[in-house]
Amino acid sequence: MQTSTLKWLLLTVLALIWGSSFILIKRGLVGLSPMQLGSLRIIFSALFLLLIGFKSITHIKQNQWKYIALTSLFGTFIPAFLFAIAQTQISSSVSSILNSLTPLNTLIIGAIGFGLAFKRTQVFGVIIGLIGTLLLIVNGAMNHPNQNYWYTILILIASVCYATNVNLLKKYLSDVKPLSITTGNFLVMIVPAFIVLFSTDFLSVVHQVEVQDSMIYVMILGIVGTGIANIIFFKLIQISSPVFATSVTYLIPVVAFFWGLLDAEMLTPIQFIGAFIVLAGVYLSSKK
């Protein structure tokens, strides 16, 4: 398959997987705390990846392990908990829209930390994206007083983490196989994830049916939405560019929005406008 065709295929598959992750987080939070959900997500992913890819970590050079550790921190560990905590207060649809700021943040982080140059169109895109974000958050807070929209800050932090991760991957790990990177990431994270899990009351509630049902959703989230998705994502970065790879976030809100509709979530008309402005800003910021 030609590279141009393959990158679009991977982008579509990734959008379907990650677009479904937000509703899985919502379902997981029914019986689990955010810290339990985040740690179990990492543990399920790690067990799956170590099972299929343990031998692949031999391809990681000794001097690359520090970047493996950094990408595991920014690319999965921190965001896994931030998204879980945020979705205790905001809807999965809003969470997915704010996540679409990742390409915009990839550009900003790339310019500040990795020497990428800004163009005028991209500057306008950043400004427009921020305006859309403010509109989405402020209107959501006004129309959903039962939700604490301060928690949207956690999603914004997570998107900055993702953007940092993408730039690190492209600059320092572009010659490492995707399975090796992903398996190495989760090998680094599995012990801290167990520590977080057992610091909660997990052992005293794991026998509850509600908790066990939630764990099934988190297992799907961990294996498919994190483990397999990361392999696809790293491959996509290697055959394209950081900005193209993160443009998957244009499509994620569409998938997440339809899942939200099935779960009785609805955006206000102003939030729809805010979401459109966000995506327009991201598009402009991604133009070469």
Order of alpha helices (4+ residues) and beta strands (2+ residues): alpha-alpha-alpha-alpha-alpha-alpha-alpha-alpha-alpha-alpha-alpha-alpha-alpha-alpha-alpha-alpha
